[in-house]
Amino acid sequence: MTTPLADYAKFAGKRVAIVEHMQNHPFVLGLHQAREHGLEVWLLTGDRSWYTHGHDWDSHPLAAAVDRVIDVDTTDVEAVLSAVTGPDSRPLVDGVTSFSDYHTVLAAQAAQRLGLPGPDPVAVETANVKDRLRVALGDVPYNIPHALVSRRDQLEEAARRLGFPMIAKPPAEAISYGVRRVDDMDQLVEAWQELSQVRHSLRGQPRSGDVLLETYVEGVEASVETMTVDGHTHVFGVTSKDLFGDPAYIECGHTFPVPLSDEERDALYSVVRRTLEAIAYRHGPCHTEVRRTETGWRVIEANPRTPSSCMTMLVTDVTGRSPILDAWLLAIGEVPPIEPVVHNGGAAVRMIYPERRGTLKRIDGIEAASAVAGVQVLLHVEKGDKLLQRMDNSSCVGFTYCNGPDRLEAQALADKAAGFLDFVVEEDEEDEAGQDVRS
């Protein structure tokens, strides 16, 4: 289904500038839905080839989903401001926003400078830079002990204080890039040697090379999807998260909504709301990742954007609200009528990863997968594309998605459809030599 309610007529006559964009199906669908309700969309991008991967821009789904594309340095707030203001320095748009982790801070800064609605840029940056979130939470029981390591000689002290196992990760990245569990000193040194060499983000912004270490907490991972309006956080519900597991933590599937007892739900929602209050996040969507441990909920990350990997579709089909469209309503100064949040049925998505890397020759099994009742097959690769080794979520090549009477039945159908798909590749010479094709 993935059809929002009919009360998005407030988009009519409004214009929003989006600083870069998520490119999977739910976000392109959201663009079409918003434009159908009268919203004019400007896409600001610093590199069209990041979306096209060598293909023609005019044939890319984003090209048909926006009204205007502006090529501008999206790492430079002054350049972005110049692109969305007229000769009198007044804004030409009603809102500036982004769902890209690498650009949410800049979008918030631009909106603030223009006097447009948006979250506090400091709050967004505190959420995005994971060690700052840890510092902001302080000694609350749902925080996780951590150490930010800038030098090799700090590892021994961090290991003594945090103990093993621990999680090593870049302090500011997305798509689970670089995240891994380390169980001893040798693994910690290896993780440090690799991650300390990360001096640019996956979108090109400079990075310090610091490495964030966190005590490993055992438990079941989930996420809480929220929309904060004028300081009050509305909760859409809880999404399950299936992971491939140690040593990396790559998402492979989600279901919605996760049933909780009244006591568990109240405790979790309180943790999420208090987390957002601690960083003064008062405006916009958030995707807060948590773990349920033997001693209670622990906050893994707070991402000040809508969720990815079709999770917005899960929410929309079960609640009737579109987190993407609600976030854009907030961006143009409107208040989305979220409450009451009512759950009907359930939904699930399976993320598809190729078993082999190389150049894609063909995809077998699409017809059989599409024939599974209630399932949508959403692929975003085509013949000739490079398929990556499973290192992080970027190597995902598509989804099987199902909306059903409950989340577990939907999950079974999505998994069944995924089982039919086979990505036939031709191994590249550099693959055979053991080199990484991500570059």
C-alpha positions, 0 to 999 in steps of 0.5 A: 500500500504505502499510501499516506492520508489525504491531509497533506493538502498543506503542501499546495503552493509550498516549496522545499529545498532538500540538501542531498537525498536518500535514493531508495524507493521509499524516498523517491516515492515520498517525493512523488507523493508530496508533489502530487499534493502540490509541493515543489521540490528543489534538490541540491546536490554536489555530485549527481554521479553519486546517485547515478553510478555512471548511468545517465542522470535523466534516466535516474528515478530522482530526476523524475521525482523533483522539480529542479536540480541545483548543482552546488557544493553541499558541504558549504553552507554559504553556497547552499544559502546562495542557491536558495535566496534571491537578489534581496537575500530573502529565501526562495523556498519555504523550507530547507531540510535533509535526510542525509546524515552527512547533510542534516547539520548543514540543512539545519544551519541554512534553515536557521540562517534564513529564519525557516523552521528546523531543528537546532543545528547544535542538537543535530550535530550532537546526535550525529557525532556519537561521542558527543551524544555519549557526553550529553547523556552523561551517567544515565543508566541507558547510556553506554561507557565509551572512550574517544581514542585519538592516539595508539597509546591510548588503547591500553587505558581504554581497554582497561577501563571498558573491558572486552568485548567492545565496539569500535566505530568512526565517531561520525558515519552512517550505514554501519560503516566501520562498526565492528566488535573487538574481543581482545587487544590484537583485534582492538589494535587492528580496528584502530589501525584501520579506522584511524586512517578514515580521514574523509566521510563516505560523502567526502567531508574531512574526518579527524581519524579518532576512533570511538570505543564503547562497552559492548552491551548484549541484547536485542536491537530495535529502533524507535521511530519518532517525530518531535513537534515543538518539543513534544515527541510523538512515537510511531512505534518500535521496529525490529532489527535483524543483524548479520552479527559479529564482528560487523553489525549490518542490517538485514531485515526489519519488522513493524510494530514490535509488541511490548508490554505496557511497562516495557513500552513506557520505559522505552519511550521515556528513554527515547524522549529523555535522550532527545531532551538531553540534546535539545532536539525539539523539531523533526524526525528521529530514528533512535537505535536501542538495545534491550539488555538484562538491565534495561534499555540502552541507547545505541544511536540517535539519528535526527532523520527519518529511518532508511531501508524501507522502514518509513514504508513499514510505518506508513502502511501500519499507522497511515502516517508518512514520516517522510511527508510529516517531516517535510510538513514540519520543514515548511512550518506546518504541524502534521496531525500525528495523534492518535497513532493507531497500528493496523496489521504489520509489515516487514522488509528483507534487505538483499545482499549479493553472495558474490561481488563483481559486475552484475550480469543478470538477476534470476528469480525476480518473477518468482519473487514477485509472485509471492502474495503481498510482496513488492520486489524493490531492486536498485541495481541493474546489469553492469553495476558493481556489486560490493562485498558485504562490509556495511549497508551500502552493499544492499542491492534491494528489498523484498517488502510485505504489508500483512495482517501481522509483522511475522506473517509479513516477515515470512513472505518477505523472506520467502520472496528473497529466497528466489533472488540470485544475483549472477556476477562476473568476478573482476580481476581486482576481486580475484587479487583480493582487492576491495572494489568499494573505491 
